[in-house]
């Protein structure tokens, strides 16, 4: 299991409410893929979304996004959590 930060670069601004709905869809889909979406951050004005996820690999994380709402990440980074 790895910890990943994914990044979505949208063409337009995005609202926190829209991302909240997408995150809820991820939570409904994640168990089938052994994934745990932990948190997310949104830069509304620039249309950028960041998601923190425990996953067996980057593809499993993106599969959840694809099945839940179709908005796959543009970048996925393996990260180490600091204190």
MIMAR-812560 format. One line per field, with one value per residue: z, x, y of N, C-alpha, C, CB in turn. Coordinates in Angstrom, 3 decimals. Atoms other than C-alpha are relative to their C-alpha. Glycine has a CB too. Layout:
REM MIMAR-812560
n_c3 c(Z:...)
n_c1 c(X:...)
n_c2 c(Y:...)
ca_c3 c(Z:...)
ca_c1 c(X:...)
ca_c2 c(Y:...)
c_c3 c(Z:...)
c_c1 c(X:...)
c_c2 c(Y:...)
cb_c3 c(Z:...)
cb_c1 c(X:...)
cb_c2 c(Y:...)
***
This chain:
REM MIMAR-812560
n_c3 c(0.000:0.074:-0.197:1.237:0.175:1.415:0.372:1.149:0.550:0.812:0.886:-0.576:-1.452:-0.590:-1.335:-1.041:-0.023:1.075:-0.387:-1.108:0.630:0.649:-1.074:-0.517:0.977:-0.199:-1.215:0.298:0.987:-0.348:-0.646:1.009:0.556:-1.089:-0.033:-1.038:0.222:-1.346:-0.072:1.255:-0.061:1.244:0.394:0.803:1.068:1.047:0.463:-0.351:-1.094:-0.539:-0.780:-0.717:0.078:-0.220:1.095:0.327:1.026:0.588:0.910:-0.802:-0.408:1.173:0.364:-0.830:0.593:1.312:-0.188:-0.849:0.624:1.274:-0.073:-0.403:-0.349:0.991:-0.616:-1.244:-0.614:-1.204:-1.004:-1.358:-0.915:-1.026:-1.245)
n_c1 c(0.857:-0.760:0.718:-0.116:0.657:0.286:0.256:0.884:-0.033:1.196:-0.074:0.777:0.083:0.759:0.471:-0.202:1.195:-0.130:-1.031:0.582:0.854:-0.886:-0.657:0.999:0.073:-1.223:0.161:0.930:-0.612:-1.382:-0.217:-0.151:-1.361:-0.977:-0.484:0.594:-0.191:-0.066:0.313:-0.183:-0.165:0.476:-0.318:1.198:-0.208:-0.864:0.500:-0.936:0.447:-1.014:0.608:-0.927:0.618:-0.719:0.372:-1.038:-0.833:0.601:1.087:1.196:0.541:0.634:1.157:1.118:0.473:0.600:1.296:0.887:0.481:-0.663:-1.020:-1.269:-1.064:-1.025:-1.271:0.094:-1.319:-0.203:-0.488:-0.230:0.643:-0.867:0.694)
n_c2 c(-1.168:-1.240:-1.257:-0.764:-1.296:-0.213:-1.388:-0.193:-1.356:-0.199:-1.163:-1.094:-0.047:1.097:-0.354:1.002:0.847:0.987:0.964:0.774:1.016:0.967:0.751:0.934:1.089:0.792:0.795:1.084:0.897:0.355:1.298:1.044:-0.051:-0.029:-1.383:-0.845:-1.437:-0.566:-1.426:-0.727:-1.451:-0.600:-1.374:-0.254:-0.980:0.543:1.288:1.060:0.853:0.897:1.074:0.873:1.321:1.252:0.895:0.978:-0.616:-1.201:0.362:0.297:-1.300:-0.613:0.814:-0.448:-1.263:0.272:0.651:-0.801:-1.236:-0.225:-1.047:0.611:-0.940:-0.330:0.391:0.761:0.054:0.778:-0.946:0.452:-0.950:-0.560:-0.381)
ca_c3 c(0.000:-0.920:-0.164:-3.274:-3.975:-7.213:-9.042:-11.409:-13.642:-14.929:-17.737:-15.702:-12.114:-9.805:-6.638:-3.379:-3.550:-6.895:-5.531:-2.380:-4.592:-6.600:-3.384:-2.084:-5.302:-4.794:-1.273:-2.637:-5.244:-3.460:-1.491:-4.631:-5.523:-2.096:-2.090:0.663:-0.402:2.742:1.959:-0.786:-1.366:-3.961:-5.630:-6.868:-8.944:-10.849:-11.248:-9.453:-7.178:-4.965:-3.498:-0.855:-1.194:0.176:-2.723:-3.839:-6.830:-8.839:-11.368:-8.655:-7.408:-10.913:-11.551:-8.633:-10.088:-13.546:-12.304:-9.762:-11.909:-14.872:-13.671:-13.675:-12.325:-14.566:-12.163:-9.398:-6.990:-4.471:-1.254:2.311:5.081:7.386:10.836)
ca_c1 c(0.000:1.342:0.353:-0.326:-1.132:-2.964:-3.454:-6.255:-5.838:-9.250:-9.783:-12.219:-12.733:-14.171:-16.240:-15.604:-19.202:-18.555:-15.417:-17.251:-19.758:-16.970:-15.190:-18.414:-18.597:-14.968:-15.815:-18.690:-16.418:-13.067:-13.565:-13.836:-10.267:-8.588:-8.281:-8.893:-9.342:-8.300:-8.672:-8.742:-7.871:-9.228:-7.821:-11.190:-10.003:-7.361:-9.378:-6.866:-7.762:-5.424:-6.404:-4.558:-5.141:-3.911:-3.781:-1.982:-0.699:-1.384:-3.565:-5.936:-6.345:-7.132:-9.512:-11.659:-11.842:-12.630:-15.461:-16.849:-17.068:-14.700:-12.308:-8.934:-5.821:-3.323:-0.499:-0.080:2.863:3.996:4.501:5.699:3.661:5.605:4.783)
ca_c2 c(0.000:3.419:6.979:9.054:12.693:13.156:16.431:17.415:20.478:21.551:24.045:26.130:27.197:24.544:24.819:23.030:21.746:20.042:18.407:17.325:15.450:13.810:12.797:11.212:9.174:8.088:6.900:4.807:3.185:2.806:-0.430:-2.537:-1.509:-1.598:2.207:4.773:8.398:10.286:13.984:16.588:20.239:22.627:25.744:26.971:29.933:27.967:24.768:22.561:19.648:17.621:14.232:12.209:8.482:5.172:2.740:-0.403:1.579:4.734:2.921:1.656:5.234:6.479:3.568:4.717:8.248:6.875:4.660:7.146:10.275:10.101:12.799:11.044:12.710:14.485:13.657:11.065:11.249:8.665:10.656:10.159:11.726:14.033:15.270)
c_c3 c(0.000:0.273:-1.219:0.117:-1.485:-0.230:-1.267:-0.418:-0.934:-0.842:0.588:1.520:0.485:1.388:0.970:0.064:-1.086:0.384:1.151:-0.550:-0.668:1.042:0.591:-0.941:0.093:1.202:-0.222:-0.877:0.493:0.543:-1.000:-0.557:1.076:0.201:1.126:-0.283:1.336:0.089:-1.366:0.286:-1.350:-0.123:-0.976:-1.206:-1.162:-0.488:0.285:1.238:0.379:0.861:0.649:0.149:0.369:-1.085:-0.241:-1.069:-0.609:-0.900:0.759:0.448:-1.167:-0.460:0.803:-0.559:-1.304:0.164:0.754:-0.723:-1.299:0.003:0.508:0.225:-1.179:0.476:1.243:0.531:1.229:1.031:1.330:0.927:1.069:1.206:0.125)
c_c1 c(0.901:-0.902:0.268:-0.715:-0.269:-0.423:-0.853:0.087:-1.203:0.140:-0.687:0.092:-0.878:-0.450:0.271:-1.197:0.044:1.006:-0.493:-0.872:0.853:0.699:-0.967:-0.150:1.232:-0.160:-0.939:0.631:1.296:0.203:0.228:1.419:1.076:0.615:-0.710:0.334:-0.126:-0.454:0.194:0.103:-0.368:0.516:-1.103:0.268:0.808:-0.423:0.926:-0.505:1.140:-0.704:1.096:-0.663:0.987:-0.457:1.113:0.962:-0.769:-1.179:-1.276:-0.669:-0.746:-1.226:-1.223:-0.572:-0.755:-1.400:-0.991:-0.584:0.707:1.125:1.314:1.059:0.938:1.381:-0.311:1.422:-0.018:0.630:0.223:-0.558:0.997:-0.816:0.000)
c_c2 c(1.228:1.190:0.869:1.336:0.126:1.441:0.010:1.460:0.152:1.256:1.220:-0.023:-1.155:0.426:-1.138:-0.944:-1.075:-1.087:-0.869:-1.131:-1.085:-0.871:-1.028:-1.195:-0.896:-0.926:-1.180:-1.084:-0.646:-1.412:-1.129:-0.077:0.069:1.366:0.744:1.459:0.715:1.448:0.629:1.489:0.568:1.426:0.385:0.890:-0.561:-1.378:-1.158:-0.733:-0.928:-1.037:-0.838:-1.361:-1.101:-0.952:-1.011:0.512:1.177:-0.343:-0.327:1.297:0.650:-0.789:0.413:1.294:-0.252:-0.588:0.884:1.202:0.359:1.012:-0.595:1.076:0.235:-0.426:-0.828:-0.179:-0.895:0.915:-0.711:1.050:0.434:0.402:1.432)
cb_c3 c(1.226:-1.369:1.331:-1.174:0.549:-0.490:-0.215:0.335:-0.763:0.884:-1.340:-0.447:0.484:0.063:-0.021:1.368:-0.170:-1.315:0.398:0.936:-1.040:-0.877:1.108:0.188:-1.425:0.198:1.135:-0.681:-1.274:0.999:0.878:-1.129:-0.922:-0.256:-1.372:1.412:-1.033:0.510:1.056:-0.984:0.400:-0.064:-0.651:0.857:0.551:0.497:-1.450:0.242:-0.392:0.822:-0.890:1.399:-1.400:1.444:-1.292:-0.464:-1.101:-0.794:-0.866:1.233:0.502:-1.146:0.219:1.468:-0.257:-0.816:0.743:1.222:0.958:-0.970:0.922:-1.064:1.205:-0.299:0.361:-0.221:0.373:-0.268:0.175:0.276:0.657:-0.539:1.220)
cb_c1 c(-0.974:0.669:0.439:-0.563:0.882:-1.094:1.339:-1.481:1.359:-1.251:-0.614:-1.466:-0.563:0.846:-1.499:0.227:-1.252:0.431:1.303:-0.838:-0.943:1.043:0.511:-1.359:-0.138:1.229:-0.522:-1.235:0.275:0.500:-1.180:-0.974:0.138:1.085:-0.234:0.504:-1.036:1.388:0.879:-1.162:1.455:-1.540:1.469:-1.064:0.695:1.404:-0.260:1.418:-1.273:1.081:-0.913:0.393:-0.551:-0.258:-0.292:-0.638:0.405:1.043:0.406:0.366:1.134:1.007:0.298:0.446:1.187:0.892:0.182:0.743:0.150:-0.985:-0.465:0.482:0.790:-0.009:0.877:-0.716:0.477:0.884:-0.992:1.508:-1.265:0.781:0.617)
cb_c2 c(0.000:0.142:0.722:-0.796:1.208:-0.969:0.786:-0.406:0.285:0.085:-0.329:-0.085:1.370:-1.314:0.339:0.674:0.855:0.687:0.726:0.922:0.653:0.724:0.961:0.710:0.563:0.926:0.872:0.554:0.761:0.959:-0.339:0.234:1.193:-0.999:0.714:-0.414:0.562:-0.101:0.713:-0.286:0.400:-0.022:0.137:0.630:1.222:-0.067:0.061:0.573:-0.807:0.781:-0.885:0.599:-0.244:-0.592:0.801:-1.296:-1.042:0.778:-1.186:-0.868:0.931:0.107:-1.487:0.195:0.951:-0.964:-1.308:0.467:1.129:0.416:1.162:-1.010:-0.514:1.499:1.257:-1.396:1.403:-1.256:1.169:-0.260:-0.628:1.198:-0.609)
***
